[in-house]
Amino acid sequence: MMALNTDTMSAGMQLSEDFIALIDKAVAMDFIVKRVVDDDRKNDFYKSMNFTLKFNQILVLYERKVITTNFILPRVQYIFGFKPKEGLCLLVNKKVHKHVLCDGPLADLNDKCMLINGLQFLLVQSDSFKVWSYIPPCPCERPCELDGKAIELRTRLWVEQDEDD
């Protein structure tokens, strides 16, 4: 497995194509994954999220357009991956997403998981500025001791409802 050392990342740093392919593989377990093209960059909600991340001095290292056929989820969203940053819970819409993103559960995975370490993911809908925390499934062929925690957090993001939902 390859490691990603984000402690030394500079503003010009990029992920390797192999690492991007690994992330694509993980995200493809949940979504159809497409590269962001010029038409996507014109989308108001893509532009808003990109601006918000740049305003918060966040270097986007991974971005894709993702599509789902699951009728419960927004059909088209944009995913942004970047070095973990505190305070982004202000952007996400649901309380459970705020908790997972900012109250510590995700930080433990960020410190120890090869795929997630150094990368945090947000989804923004293509038709509304609704932002969601996202934890990709593990693409590794062999399970590790973190799989259970990652599955538990992914499940919480999916099933837990806010009181006013």
VOKOLBA-143986 format. One record per residue: residue number from 1; x, y, z of N, C-alpha, C in turn. Coordinates in steps of 0.001 Angstrom, whole numbers, plus 500000, padded with zeros to 6 digits. Layout:
+------+--------+--------+--------+--------+--------+--------+--------+--------+--------+
: resi :   n_xx :   n_yy :   n_zz :  ca_xx :  ca_yy :  ca_zz :   c_xx :   c_yy :   c_zz :
+------+--------+--------+--------+--------+--------+--------+--------+--------+--------+
:  NUM :      X :      Y :      Z :      X :      Y :      Z :      X :      Y :      Z :
...
+------+--------+--------+--------+--------+--------+--------+--------+--------+--------+
//
This chain:
+------+--------+--------+--------+--------+--------+--------+--------+--------+--------+
: resi :   n_xx :   n_yy :   n_zz :  ca_xx :  ca_yy :  ca_zz :   c_xx :   c_yy :   c_zz :
+------+--------+--------+--------+--------+--------+--------+--------+--------+--------+
:    1 : 500823 : 498807 : 500000 : 500000 : 500000 : 500000 : 500864 : 501253 : 500000 :
:    2 : 500374 : 502269 : 499334 : 501125 : 503512 : 499304 : 500668 : 504414 : 500447 :
:    3 : 501565 : 505212 : 500934 : 501249 : 506135 : 502018 : 501183 : 507541 : 501453 :
:    4 : 500433 : 508367 : 502093 : 500293 : 509760 : 501689 : 500693 : 510611 : 502874 :
:    5 : 501765 : 511351 : 502743 : 502213 : 512215 : 503823 : 501742 : 513625 : 503524 :
:    6 : 500688 : 514032 : 504189 : 500138 : 515361 : 503929 : 500729 : 516420 : 504836 :
:    7 : 501541 : 516027 : 505802 : 502160 : 517017 : 506672 : 503109 : 517917 : 505895 :
:    8 : 503658 : 517391 : 504801 : 504631 : 518155 : 504031 : 504043 : 518721 : 502749 :
:    9 : 502730 : 518650 : 502575 : 502116 : 519145 : 501346 : 502197 : 520658 : 501269 :
:   10 : 502572 : 521137 : 500101 : 502596 : 522572 : 499866 : 501453 : 522933 : 498921 :
:   11 : 501312 : 524206 : 498659 : 500210 : 524669 : 497817 : 500260 : 524061 : 496419 :
:   12 : 501431 : 523691 : 495926 : 501543 : 523124 : 494600 : 501475 : 521609 : 494577 :
:   13 : 501322 : 520993 : 495720 : 501353 : 519534 : 495821 : 500112 : 518929 : 495182 :
:   14 : 500304 : 517795 : 494515 : 499198 : 517074 : 493914 : 499311 : 515613 : 494292 :
:   15 : 498212 : 514900 : 494181 : 498205 : 513467 : 494426 : 498721 : 512748 : 493182 :
:   16 : 499318 : 511605 : 493390 : 499772 : 510813 : 492249 : 498559 : 510240 : 491512 :
:   17 : 498743 : 509919 : 490260 : 497668 : 509313 : 489470 : 497242 : 507979 : 490078 :
:   18 : 498189 : 507211 : 490624 : 497857 : 505937 : 491261 : 496967 : 506149 : 492478 :
:   19 : 497276 : 507174 : 493264 : 496464 : 507438 : 494450 : 495077 : 507935 : 494052 :
:   20 : 495013 : 508780 : 493021 : 493711 : 509254 : 492531 : 492888 : 508068 : 492026 :
:   21 : 493533 : 507146 : 491335 : 492830 : 505950 : 490846 : 492299 : 505124 : 492014 :
:   22 : 493045 : 505057 : 493108 : 492594 : 504336 : 494298 : 491366 : 505018 : 494914 :
:   23 : 491393 : 506330 : 494974 : 490236 : 507069 : 495491 : 489032 : 506864 : 494564 :
:   24 : 489266 : 506965 : 493247 : 488184 : 506725 : 492292 : 487568 : 505348 : 492506 :
:   25 : 488416 : 504343 : 492743 : 487941 : 502976 : 492969 : 487040 : 502910 : 494206 :
:   26 : 487456 : 503598 : 495263 : 486657 : 503604 : 496493 : 485328 : 504327 : 496287 :
:   27 : 485379 : 505503 : 495700 : 484164 : 506303 : 495482 : 483214 : 505584 : 494527 :
:   28 : 483781 : 504832 : 493571 : 482963 : 504108 : 492592 : 482143 : 502990 : 493237 :
:   29 : 482446 : 502639 : 494472 : 481617 : 501661 : 495174 : 480267 : 502266 : 495560 :
:   30 : 480213 : 503596 : 495638 : 478982 : 504304 : 495994 : 478352 : 505059 : 494826 :
:   31 : 479166 : 505490 : 493880 : 478712 : 506389 : 492826 : 479314 : 506002 : 491477 :
:   32 : 478725 : 506536 : 490416 : 479380 : 506568 : 489110 : 480294 : 507789 : 489165 :
:   33 : 481564 : 507611 : 488858 : 482562 : 508671 : 489023 : 482950 : 509238 : 487657 :
:   34 : 482858 : 510550 : 487542 : 483228 : 511254 : 486303 : 484219 : 512363 : 486642 :
:   35 : 485081 : 512661 : 485704 : 485979 : 513813 : 485869 : 485158 : 515097 : 485769 :
:   36 : 485592 : 516130 : 486456 : 484964 : 517442 : 486371 : 485417 : 518073 : 485050 :
:   37 : 484450 : 518528 : 484259 : 484737 : 519158 : 482968 : 484327 : 520629 : 483023 :
:   38 : 484614 : 521353 : 481952 : 484347 : 522794 : 481922 : 482894 : 523143 : 482240 :
:   39 : 481936 : 522357 : 481733 : 480521 : 522631 : 482044 : 480253 : 522506 : 483543 :
:   40 : 480894 : 521544 : 484197 : 480730 : 521396 : 485638 : 481285 : 522614 : 486372 :
:   41 : 482393 : 523117 : 485894 : 483030 : 524275 : 486544 : 482165 : 525529 : 486443 :
:   42 : 481173 : 525509 : 485560 : 480235 : 526633 : 485423 : 479036 : 526490 : 486353 :
:   43 : 478879 : 525330 : 486956 : 477760 : 525087 : 487864 : 477903 : 525998 : 489089 :
:   44 : 476845 : 526709 : 489440 : 476892 : 527668 : 490547 : 477291 : 527021 : 491870 :
:   45 : 476847 : 525807 : 492113 : 477112 : 525173 : 493403 : 478522 : 524583 : 493448 :
:   46 : 479011 : 524123 : 492313 : 480424 : 523723 : 492218 : 481302 : 524947 : 492491 :
:   47 : 480981 : 526067 : 491810 : 481769 : 527292 : 491980 : 481703 : 527793 : 493424 :
:   48 : 480535 : 527727 : 494038 : 480386 : 528191 : 495419 : 481225 : 527361 : 496372 :
:   49 : 481210 : 526036 : 496183 : 481995 : 525172 : 497066 : 483484 : 525403 : 496842 :
:   50 : 483880 : 525503 : 495598 : 485278 : 525752 : 495280 : 485743 : 527065 : 495911 :
:   51 : 484923 : 528115 : 495783 : 485254 : 529411 : 496374 : 485352 : 529305 : 497897 :
:   52 : 484391 : 528619 : 498497 : 484371 : 528485 : 499953 : 485633 : 527784 : 500451 :
:   53 : 486029 : 526723 : 499774 : 487240 : 526006 : 500182 : 488478 : 526876 : 499994 :
:   54 : 488568 : 527554 : 498867 : 489719 : 528438 : 498638 : 489749 : 529574 : 499653 :
:   55 : 488585 : 530142 : 499958 : 488496 : 531220 : 500947 : 489024 : 530755 : 502304 :
:   56 : 488785 : 529484 : 502622 : 489266 : 528910 : 503879 : 490678 : 528336 : 503750 :
:   57 : 491362 : 528709 : 502688 : 492740 : 528305 : 502415 : 492898 : 526789 : 502382 :
:   58 : 491966 : 526148 : 501703 : 491988 : 524698 : 501544 : 492360 : 524366 : 500108 :
:   59 : 493418 : 523599 : 499956 : 493858 : 523145 : 498650 : 493091 : 521882 : 498289 :
:   60 : 492287 : 521939 : 497245 : 491529 : 520778 : 496782 : 492489 : 519857 : 496040 :
:   61 : 492605 : 518623 : 496530 : 493514 : 517644 : 495949 : 492796 : 516624 : 495083 :
:   62 : 491496 : 516515 : 495267 : 490710 : 515534 : 494530 : 489334 : 516130 : 494293 :
:   63 : 488868 : 516066 : 493048 : 487511 : 516508 : 492751 : 486955 : 515646 : 491633 :
:   64 : 485687 : 515323 : 491781 : 484993 : 514525 : 490777 : 483521 : 514907 : 490789 :
:   65 : 482871 : 514600 : 489713 : 481416 : 514657 : 489624 : 480961 : 513229 : 489892 :
:   66 : 480003 : 513063 : 490779 : 479515 : 511719 : 491096 : 478016 : 511656 : 490848 :
:   67 : 477591 : 510517 : 490342 : 476198 : 510326 : 489956 : 475690 : 509065 : 490631 :
:   68 : 474454 : 509110 : 491089 : 473853 : 507939 : 491705 : 472501 : 507650 : 491057 :
:   69 : 472119 : 506398 : 491122 : 470782 : 506016 : 490677 : 469872 : 505781 : 491875 :
:   70 : 470416 : 505919 : 493092 : 469640 : 505764 : 494312 : 468693 : 506960 : 494427 :
:   71 : 467403 : 506706 : 494394 : 466427 : 507799 : 494364 : 466410 : 508640 : 495643 :
:   72 : 466988 : 508150 : 496724 : 467016 : 508905 : 497980 : 468087 : 509994 : 497940 :
:   73 : 469174 : 509733 : 497243 : 470291 : 510678 : 497181 : 470127 : 511643 : 496023 :
:   74 : 470736 : 512824 : 496140 : 470751 : 513725 : 494985 : 471462 : 513031 : 493823 :
:   75 : 470905 : 513111 : 492635 : 471441 : 512369 : 491489 : 472871 : 512772 : 491130 :
:   76 : 473140 : 514086 : 491086 : 474466 : 514566 : 490706 : 475026 : 515429 : 491841 :
:   77 : 476240 : 515116 : 492215 : 476942 : 515874 : 493244 : 478396 : 516053 : 492815 :
:   78 : 479074 : 516955 : 493487 : 480510 : 517135 : 493287 : 481195 : 516755 : 494595 :
:   79 : 482274 : 515996 : 494463 : 483033 : 515584 : 495637 : 484374 : 516310 : 495624 :
:   80 : 484755 : 516804 : 496785 : 486023 : 517500 : 496965 : 486795 : 516794 : 498067 :
:   81 : 488053 : 516476 : 497791 : 488925 : 515861 : 498785 : 490093 : 516781 : 499069 :
:   82 : 490462 : 516879 : 500333 : 491506 : 517820 : 500732 : 492080 : 517372 : 502068 :
:   83 : 493195 : 517991 : 502457 : 493807 : 517713 : 503745 : 492811 : 518078 : 504845 :
:   84 : 492676 : 517241 : 505867 : 491696 : 517542 : 506929 : 491844 : 518955 : 507476 :
:   85 : 490708 : 519571 : 507683 : 490667 : 520942 : 508174 : 489554 : 521052 : 509192 :
:   86 : 489847 : 521651 : 510316 : 488820 : 521838 : 511347 : 487883 : 522974 : 510958 :
:   87 : 486693 : 522926 : 511500 : 485738 : 524003 : 511323 : 484818 : 523859 : 510130 :
:   88 : 485016 : 522823 : 509337 : 484168 : 522665 : 508158 : 482774 : 522174 : 508498 :
:   89 : 482554 : 521826 : 509753 : 481222 : 521381 : 510142 : 480200 : 522509 : 509942 :
:   90 : 480674 : 523735 : 509844 : 479761 : 524853 : 509582 : 479125 : 524736 : 508204 :
:   91 : 479772 : 524024 : 507292 : 479274 : 523921 : 505920 : 478227 : 522829 : 505737 :
:   92 : 478324 : 521760 : 506503 : 477452 : 520614 : 506245 : 476061 : 520836 : 506806 :
:   93 : 475074 : 520162 : 506191 : 473680 : 520445 : 506486 : 473101 : 519696 : 507676 :
:   94 : 473496 : 518454 : 507886 : 472854 : 517666 : 508933 : 473729 : 517592 : 510178 :
:   95 : 473084 : 517517 : 511330 : 473801 : 517468 : 512602 : 474731 : 516267 : 512698 :
:   96 : 474307 : 515111 : 512216 : 475166 : 513931 : 512297 : 476420 : 514142 : 511453 :
:   97 : 476288 : 514800 : 510314 : 477449 : 515087 : 509479 : 478379 : 516069 : 510192 :
:   98 : 477801 : 517045 : 510876 : 478597 : 517993 : 511651 : 479367 : 517255 : 512751 :
:   99 : 478679 : 516347 : 513447 : 479315 : 515605 : 514535 : 480457 : 514736 : 514022 :
:  100 : 480213 : 513969 : 512992 : 481244 : 513071 : 512461 : 482430 : 513875 : 511936 :
:  101 : 482157 : 514973 : 511270 : 483202 : 515775 : 510651 : 484034 : 516540 : 511670 :
:  102 : 483402 : 517046 : 512722 : 484123 : 517975 : 513598 : 484261 : 517574 : 515058 :
:  103 : 483541 : 516592 : 515519 : 483607 : 516260 : 516945 : 484540 : 515096 : 517260 :
:  104 : 485349 : 514678 : 516306 : 486361 : 513684 : 516620 : 486288 : 512326 : 515961 :
:  105 : 485114 : 511770 : 515667 : 485110 : 510412 : 515121 : 485917 : 510259 : 513833 :
:  106 : 485839 : 511213 : 512946 : 486570 : 511113 : 511697 : 488061 : 511365 : 511896 :
:  107 : 488408 : 512167 : 512876 : 489823 : 512472 : 513130 : 490618 : 511211 : 513435 :
:  108 : 490013 : 510262 : 514159 : 490704 : 509022 : 514478 : 491046 : 508251 : 513200 :
:  109 : 490096 : 508185 : 512268 : 490374 : 507527 : 510987 : 491410 : 508317 : 510186 :
:  110 : 491293 : 509635 : 510195 : 492236 : 510461 : 509445 : 493673 : 510208 : 509887 :
:  111 : 493868 : 509924 : 511167 : 495205 : 509687 : 511693 : 495756 : 508314 : 511325 :
:  112 : 494887 : 507348 : 511083 : 495346 : 505962 : 510973 : 495069 : 505271 : 509647 :
:  113 : 494119 : 505734 : 508870 : 493709 : 505015 : 507665 : 494482 : 505519 : 506446 :
:  114 : 495013 : 504586 : 505664 : 495815 : 504942 : 504500 : 495024 : 505783 : 503502 :
:  115 : 493791 : 505411 : 503207 : 493030 : 506170 : 502226 : 492536 : 507492 : 502796 :
:  116 : 492015 : 507435 : 503992 : 491393 : 508630 : 504544 : 492426 : 509580 : 505134 :
:  117 : 493581 : 509025 : 505590 : 494529 : 509945 : 506221 : 494944 : 511001 : 505212 :
:  118 : 494907 : 512213 : 505634 : 495284 : 513289 : 504752 : 494175 : 513745 : 503831 :
:  119 : 493097 : 512996 : 503739 : 492000 : 513442 : 502894 : 490687 : 513394 : 503643 :
:  120 : 489977 : 514463 : 503489 : 488638 : 514589 : 504033 : 487774 : 514889 : 502814 :
:  121 : 486550 : 514409 : 502808 : 485716 : 514557 : 501622 : 484410 : 515270 : 501958 :
:  122 : 484031 : 516180 : 501081 : 482732 : 516833 : 501149 : 482039 : 516650 : 499809 :
:  123 : 480732 : 516484 : 499869 : 479892 : 516431 : 498679 : 479022 : 517681 : 498662 :
:  124 : 478850 : 518268 : 497489 : 477903 : 519366 : 497332 : 476980 : 518985 : 496176 :
:  125 : 475703 : 519199 : 496382 : 474723 : 518881 : 495348 : 474926 : 519804 : 494149 :
:  126 : 474557 : 519305 : 492980 : 474700 : 520116 : 491768 : 473531 : 521076 : 491561 :
:  127 : 472462 : 520891 : 492341 : 471271 : 521718 : 492157 : 470903 : 522543 : 493390 :
:  128 : 471776 : 522536 : 494407 : 471504 : 523260 : 495649 : 472789 : 523291 : 496464 :
:  129 : 472979 : 524356 : 497239 : 474181 : 524394 : 498076 : 473914 : 523626 : 499368 :
:  130 : 473772 : 522324 : 499213 : 473639 : 521417 : 500344 : 474908 : 520587 : 500372 :
:  131 : 475559 : 520584 : 501531 : 476881 : 519980 : 501668 : 476812 : 518827 : 502644 :
:  132 : 477495 : 517739 : 502291 : 477479 : 516519 : 503092 : 478896 : 516041 : 503325 :
:  133 : 479150 : 515518 : 504494 : 480416 : 514839 : 504764 : 480345 : 513473 : 504090 :
:  134 : 481480 : 512984 : 503628 : 481502 : 511697 : 502928 : 482728 : 510903 : 503364 :
:  135 : 482504 : 509649 : 503652 : 483588 : 508720 : 503962 : 483523 : 507608 : 502916 :
:  136 : 484534 : 507517 : 502072 : 484486 : 506462 : 501049 : 484698 : 505089 : 501674 :
:  137 : 484164 : 504050 : 501034 : 484448 : 502700 : 501517 : 485916 : 502368 : 501261 :
:  138 : 486428 : 501458 : 502013 : 487831 : 501078 : 501864 : 488010 : 500242 : 500593 :
:  139 : 488971 : 500622 : 499737 : 489208 : 499860 : 498514 : 490215 : 498720 : 498702 :
:  140 : 490714 : 498582 : 499906 : 491746 : 497585 : 500163 : 491179 : 496173 : 500034 :
:  141 : 492012 : 495262 : 499573 : 491568 : 493888 : 499390 : 491499 : 493124 : 500705 :
:  142 : 492339 : 493500 : 501654 : 492324 : 492845 : 502964 : 491749 : 493799 : 504002 :
:  143 : 490827 : 493312 : 504813 : 490270 : 494176 : 505857 : 491345 : 494535 : 506894 :
:  144 : 491140 : 495658 : 507550 : 492039 : 496061 : 508638 : 491203 : 496379 : 509872 :
:  145 : 491870 : 496722 : 510944 : 491175 : 496974 : 512207 : 490307 : 498228 : 512175 :
:  146 : 490482 : 499083 : 511166 : 489696 : 500310 : 511073 : 488406 : 500149 : 510268 :
:  147 : 488266 : 499031 : 509569 : 487086 : 498831 : 508728 : 485782 : 498970 : 509511 :
:  148 : 485730 : 498383 : 510678 : 484507 : 498445 : 511490 : 484134 : 499870 : 511849 :
:  149 : 485125 : 500659 : 512258 : 484853 : 502050 : 512626 : 484412 : 502855 : 511401 :
:  150 : 485067 : 502631 : 510266 : 484696 : 503353 : 509049 : 483276 : 502991 : 508617 :
:  151 : 482933 : 501708 : 508690 : 481576 : 501275 : 508321 : 480556 : 501872 : 509273 :
:  152 : 480881 : 501904 : 510553 : 479955 : 502488 : 511542 : 479723 : 503974 : 511254 :
:  153 : 480780 : 504722 : 510932 : 480621 : 506146 : 510623 : 479862 : 506343 : 509314 :
:  154 : 480159 : 505538 : 508305 : 479421 : 505628 : 507031 : 477938 : 505361 : 507265 :
:  155 : 477643 : 504373 : 508084 : 476246 : 504027 : 508386 : 475559 : 505178 : 509107 :
:  156 : 476244 : 505778 : 510072 : 475656 : 506914 : 510793 : 475345 : 508062 : 509847 :
:  157 : 476253 : 508351 : 508926 : 476008 : 509436 : 507971 : 474789 : 509152 : 507110 :
:  158 : 474552 : 507892 : 506842 : 473456 : 507485 : 505963 : 472116 : 507417 : 506690 :
:  159 : 472090 : 506817 : 507898 : 470795 : 506507 : 508516 : 470330 : 507477 : 509596 :
:  160 : 471256 : 508122 : 510297 : 470819 : 509000 : 511385 : 470122 : 510235 : 510834 :
:  161 : 469022 : 510559 : 511441 : 468228 : 511708 : 511014 : 468299 : 512806 : 512072 :
:  162 : 468214 : 514033 : 511639 : 468089 : 515144 : 512567 : 466689 : 515088 : 513166 :
:  163 : 466516 : 515655 : 514332 : 465211 : 515630 : 515008 : 464122 : 516292 : 514168 :
:  164 : 464513 : 517295 : 513374 : 463501 : 518012 : 512592 : 463288 : 517423 : 511195 :
:  165 : 463888 : 516272 : 510886 : 463690 : 515611 : 509583 : 462380 : 514863 : 509549 :
+------+--------+--------+--------+--------+--------+--------+--------+--------+--------+
//
